[in-house]
């Protein structure tokens, strides 16, 4: 059965998109197996391989460990013993029970795996070719993307990309990021990452028929139309149940701090929101001067 991968830079809407694709009941949602932080990553029951970098690059030249590990993941084979050897806290045991049950029931009932993983972005071609995934890459407007990162105080450390020789070999334009190693300008670094990801996404989509580019803003503005297109692309059945659940989730009144929460055992950043209102909110997170600067840097 064909697995689905939803990827794109962190804060590009991958969790939201993944949850909406899973709303029809045909997929088992798997949150960020390539995240190097625990949780949600470093869980060998879900992915029995050691993640060493953010945006870990996987290709045919280094997939001796990754291919069997991800073959288990997309086949929904949970590795209980491997998980118990590493993670034994009460939280970890509860998470093991949840994922182990979801994997087992999903496998027995013929459901497919959905990987929501922004850290798989640069490896999306491998997922499409070696695992046969239907891949959706989310692209977000640079002002909204940078504004979201600024609000959360996030930054990127480019050495995690540049220290992966196979990644630089296959995507040599990433060398343009080297002058920003050690830079303290978070806006400049975020825009540089956005530009690099945009180039990689366009290149991957041009080379791999199993990869589709989707724009976050278009999905948020018209979620029913946008997600119906993604259901068709992913080989999912568009049902009344899916339509109703997506409609409810995308018209929920905004609550709390802007639609972001590490919630539940899966540690997903998604929660119900008014997707159209979220577009307007995201546009106001930077000052006019910062917005102008982001637009200028993004257009270079």
C-alpha positions in Angstrom: 0.0 0.0 0.0 1.3 3.4 -0.9 2.4 5.5 2.0 2.1 9.3 2.1 4.8 11.8 3.2 3.9 15.4 4.0 7.0 17.6 4.3 8.2 21.2 4.0 10.1 23.5 6.3 9.0 23.5 10.0 6.1 26.0 10.4 4.9 25.4 6.8 1.7 23.7 7.8 2.8 20.0 7.6 1.1 19.0 10.9 -2.2 20.6 9.9 -2.0 19.1 6.4 -1.2 15.7 7.7 -4.0 15.7 10.2 -6.5 16.8 7.5 -5.3 14.0 5.2 -5.8 11.5 8.1 -9.3 12.9 8.8 -10.9 10.4 6.4 -9.8 7.4 8.4 -7.6 5.7 5.8 -4.2 6.7 7.2 -2.2 6.2 10.4 -0.6 9.5 11.4 3.1 9.3 12.2 4.6 12.5 13.6 8.2 13.5 12.7 10.2 10.2 12.9 13.3 12.1 11.7 13.1 14.8 14.4 16.4 14.5 16.3 14.7 15.6 19.5 12.8 13.3 21.8 9.9 13.5 21.7 8.7 13.2 19.0 11.8 11.7 17.5 14.4 9.2 18.8 11.6 6.5 19.2 13.0 3.3 17.7 9.6 1.7 18.0 8.5 4.0 15.2 11.8 4.3 13.4 14.5 1.9 14.3 17.5 4.0 13.2 19.7 6.7 14.8 19.0 10.3 13.6 22.1 12.4 13.9 21.3 15.7 12.1 18.3 18.0 11.6 17.3 17.5 8.0 19.1 14.1 8.0 19.9 13.4 4.3 19.0 10.0 3.0 19.8 8.8 -0.5 20.6 5.4 -2.2 24.3 5.8 -1.2 23.6 5.7 2.5 20.3 3.9 3.0 21.6 0.6 4.3 20.1 1.3 7.7 17.4 3.8 6.6 15.6 1.6 4.0 14.8 -1.4 6.4 13.9 1.0 9.2 11.5 3.0 7.1 10.2 -0.1 5.4 9.0 -1.2 8.9 7.6 2.3 9.6 5.5 2.5 6.4 4.4 -1.1 6.9 3.2 -0.1 10.4 5.4 -2.7 12.1 6.1 -1.2 15.6 9.3 -2.3 17.3 8.3 -2.8 20.9 11.5 -4.3 22.2 13.7 -1.6 20.5 11.5 1.1 22.1 11.7 -0.4 25.5 15.5 -0.6 25.4 15.7 3.1 25.0 12.6 4.8 26.4 11.0 3.7 29.6 9.5 6.8 31.3 5.8 6.8 32.1 5.3 9.2 29.2 7.3 7.0 26.8 5.3 3.9 27.8 2.0 5.7 27.2 3.3 6.9 23.9 4.5 3.3 23.0 1.0 2.0 23.9 -0.6 4.6 21.6 1.7 4.2 18.7 1.9 0.4 19.1 -1.8 0.1 19.1 -2.3 2.5 16.2 0.3 0.6 14.1 -1.1 -2.8 14.9 -4.7 -1.9 14.3 -3.8 0.1 11.2 -1.9 -2.9 9.7 -4.7 -5.3 10.5 -7.3 -3.1 9.0 -5.4 -2.2 5.8 -4.7 1.4 6.6 -1.7 3.3 5.1 1.0 5.2 6.9 1.2 9.0 6.7 4.5 10.5 7.7 4.3 14.1 8.8 8.0 15.1 8.8 9.5 18.5 7.9 12.9 17.1 8.5 12.5 14.8 5.5 12.3 17.7 3.1 15.8 17.4 1.5 15.3 13.6 1.3 11.9 13.7 -0.3 13.2 12.2 -3.6 14.4 9.1 -1.8 11.0 8.7 -0.1 9.3 8.9 -3.5 11.6 6.6 -5.3 12.7 4.0 -2.7 9.6 3.8 -0.6 7.0 4.7 -3.2 5.6 7.5 -1.2 3.1 10.0 -2.5 4.9 13.1 -1.4 3.3 16.5 -0.6 5.8 19.4 -0.1 4.3 22.4 1.6 5.5 25.9 0.6 4.7 28.9 2.7 4.9 32.6 1.9 8.3 33.9 3.2 6.9 36.7 5.4 4.5 34.3 7.2 7.2 31.7 7.5 9.8 34.1 8.9 7.2 35.7 11.2 6.3 32.4 12.7 9.9 31.5 13.3 10.5 35.0 14.9 7.6 34.6 17.2 8.8 31.3 18.4 12.4 32.4 18.8 13.6 29.8 16.4 16.8 29.8 14.3 18.7 27.5 12.0 22.3 26.2 12.4 23.5 25.7 8.9 26.4 23.4 9.9 23.8 20.6 10.3 23.2 20.8 6.5 26.8 21.6 5.5 28.3 18.7 7.4 26.4 16.2 5.3 28.6 15.6 2.2 26.0 13.6 0.3 23.5 16.4 0.8 25.9 19.0 -0.6 26.8 16.7 -3.5 23.2 16.3 -4.6 22.1 19.9 -3.8 25.3 21.9 -4.4 23.5 25.3 -4.2 23.4 24.8 -0.4 27.0 25.9 -0.3 25.6 29.4 -0.6 24.6 29.0 3.1 28.2 28.7 4.3 28.8 32.4 4.8 25.9 32.5 7.3 27.4 29.9 9.6 27.7 31.6 13.0 25.6 34.6 11.9 23.3 36.0 14.6 20.9 37.6 12.1 17.9 35.3 12.6 15.8 37.0 9.8 18.6 36.6 7.2 19.2 33.0 8.2 15.5 32.1 8.1 15.1 33.7 4.6 18.2 31.9 3.4 16.7 28.6 4.6 13.4 29.4 2.9 15.2 30.2 -0.4 17.2 27.0 -0.2 14.1 24.9 0.5 12.2 26.6 -2.3 15.0 25.7 -4.8 15.2 22.1 -3.5 11.4 21.6 -3.6 11.1 22.8 -7.2 14.0 20.7 -8.3 12.7 17.5 -6.6 9.1 18.1 -8.0 10.6 18.5 -11.5 12.6 15.2 -11.2 10.1 13.0 -9.4 6.5 12.4 -10.6 5.6 11.2 -7.1 6.2 14.7 -5.6 3.5 17.5 -5.5 4.1 21.1 -4.4 1.2 22.6 -2.4 1.0 26.2 -1.2 0.0 26.7 2.4 -1.8 30.0 1.7 -4.0 28.3 -1.0 -5.0 25.5 1.4 -5.8 27.9 4.2 -7.9 30.2 2.0 -10.0 27.4 0.6 -9.4 24.2 2.6 -12.2 22.0 1.2 -11.1 22.6 -2.4 -7.4 22.3 -1.5 -7.6 19.2 0.5 -9.9 17.4 -1.9 -7.1 17.9 -4.5 -4.6 16.4 -2.0 -6.9 13.5 -1.3 -7.1 12.8 -5.0 -3.3 13.1 -5.3 -2.7 10.8 -2.4 -5.2 8.1 -3.6 -7.5 8.8 -0.7 -11.3 8.6 -0.7 -13.0 12.0 -0.3 -16.0 11.1 1.9 -18.7 13.1 3.8 -16.8 12.2 7.0 -13.6 13.7 5.7 -15.3 16.8 4.4 -17.2 17.4 7.7 -14.1 16.9 9.9 -11.9 19.2 7.7 -14.6 21.8 7.7 -14.9 21.8 11.5 -11.2 21.8 12.0 -10.5 24.7 9.6 -13.3 27.0 10.9 -12.7 26.6 14.6 -12.5 29.9 16.6 -8.9 30.9 17.2 -7.8 30.2 20.8 -4.7 30.7 22.7 -1.4 31.9 21.2 -1.9 31.7 17.5 -2.7 28.1 16.7 0.5 26.5 17.9 0.7 23.9 20.7 2.8 20.9 21.5 -0.1 18.8 22.4 -0.9 15.2 23.1 1.3 12.1 23.0 2.2 12.7 19.4 3.7 16.1 20.2 2.2 17.6 17.1 2.0 21.4 16.6 -1.4 21.2 15.0 -4.7 22.2 16.6 -8.0 23.3 15.1 -8.0 26.9 13.8 -9.8 29.3 11.5 -7.5 28.9 8.6 -8.5 32.1 6.8 -8.1 34.1 9.9 -4.7 32.5 10.5 -3.5 33.9 7.2 -4.3 37.5 8.3 -2.7 36.9 11.7 0.5 35.5 10.2 1.0 38.5 8.0 1.1 40.8 11.0 3.9 39.2 13.0 6.7 41.4 11.4 7.1 45.1 11.4 6.7 46.9 8.0 10.4 47.3 7.8 11.0 43.6 8.6 8.4 42.6 6.0 10.1 44.7 3.3 13.5 43.2 4.2 12.2 39.6 4.0 10.6 40.3 0.6 13.8 41.8 -0.6 16.0 38.9 0.6 13.5 36.3 -0.7 13.5 37.8 -4.2 17.3 37.6 -4.7 
